Amino acid sequence: MKIKRFFETFVICFIMCIILLFFGALIFQSVIATIATVALFFTILISIYIELQTKIEELENRIKALEPLEEQDEAVVMQENENKLV
């Protein structure tokens, strides 16, 4: 799945670089090699960002799953404290 996402990102970046090259009228000796290099660089950066975003979402889900447990623990502690006072 990660390789597929990486390849999709690479293709998108490659197409964007072709468009930028066309409209920017940049002149290099090997246009395709330049586009591929720039697209690869952008793909790596974007893939790292997407992976970090996915990890953050997973952590948020884990925290949300743990929050009800914390509330239950707090209720038990409060009830124990009330029992000690009585």
HELIX and SHEET records of a PDB file:
HELIX    1   1 LYS A    2  GLY A   24  1                                  23    
HELIX    2   2 VAL A   31  LEU A   85  1                                  55    
END                                                                             
